[in-house]
Amino acid sequence: MASKPEVVEIEGKHLSLTNLDKVLYPASGFTKGQVIDYYARIAPVLLPHLKDHALTLKRYPGGVDQEYFFEKNATKHRPDWVKTAPIWSEGNQRNVNYILANDLPTLVWIANLAAIELHPSLSLAKDIMCPRSMVFDLDPGAPANIVQCCQVGMWLRDIFAHFGLQSFPKTSGSKGLQIYVPLNSPTNYDATKPFAHALARLLEDEHRELVISDMKKQLRVGKVFVDWSQNDEHKTTVSVYSLRAREHPTVSTPLKWEEVEQALKKKDAGLLVFEAGQVLDRVQKMGDLFEPVRTLKQKLPKLDGIAKAAAPEGGLELAAQAEDSSPKKTKKSAKLSPRSTPKKRSRKI
């Protein structure tokens, strides 16, 4: 029998929380009440990353082992204090009213919908064509796993360092690793998407034994797919600190690069699996490792022919251009021409 709704007051807003005892993660007994509690406790570091971003919800009303659905258009049955942003949809030929999770009451209300996963746009809702960051989703094809993603992620890190750009890793909370390059400066997807595609091509050219940039799943066996296509106004990537609908309540967790290096060195995928309680403890000790992703201002280098660089063999051209345009050279990333990556960064797995 369903438990009675519990009415709570949060920051002056009244919410009716329902079915708190319902188990949403059967394998671990993690309940809806625990999902809500996690989101309420992680809110101080999560909300700044969601603020003013159009949010897509992935809802699991029956639990993670049951049917789910994506919700872009905010439900009509919502409190009047839940803010939304109208964004024109070419496919639907109408505005879609996306939720803006800007405060704790809204986040708790979302969690009460059994919206286990949160998928924000890379852009602010008010400027939907301007991505705040560039992202690479590293997706392993079995038998490859997150350990191989760590190697690819470190190669990406070195390329970005060569451009004078900082990058930040997080787990997907599922199988892979995601690398973010903060921009937080005027740009558009016409710049970031071909740039990301070119870098994926470059990695594939240099490391064909491990990297694939083609989306065909049959080509991914034993390799890491560098998904550059997430850099698009129509795509979303799971939010940092979001729960994932896996067997256990794992979380998309920000990492230190040293942790990525350690997982690769030990070849231990388990070192990069974090559940809700562990993530709360990490934040208590480390703070928000992903804060620079929303605050650090960086600009992509202006490379001539960047679109051409995304074509087959184009990554080689990009590498040569990078040599000429890099603001600085370091021993770690002095050259990016094929096969010239430092040996400690390019060993096979």
Secondary structure by P-SEA (a helix, b strand, c coil): ccccbbbbbcccbbbbbccccccccccccccaaaaaaaaaaacaaaaaaaccccccccccccccccbbbbbccccccccccbbbbbbbbccccccccccccccaaaaaaaaaacccbbbbccccccccccccbbbbbbbbcccccaaaaaaaaaaaaaaaaaacbbbbbbbccccbbbbbbbcccccccccaaaaaaaaaaaaaaaccccccccccccccccbbbbccccccccccccccccccccccccccccccaaaaaaaaaacccccccccaaaaaaaaacccccccccccbbbbccccccccccccccaaaaaaaaaaaccccccccccccccccccccccccc
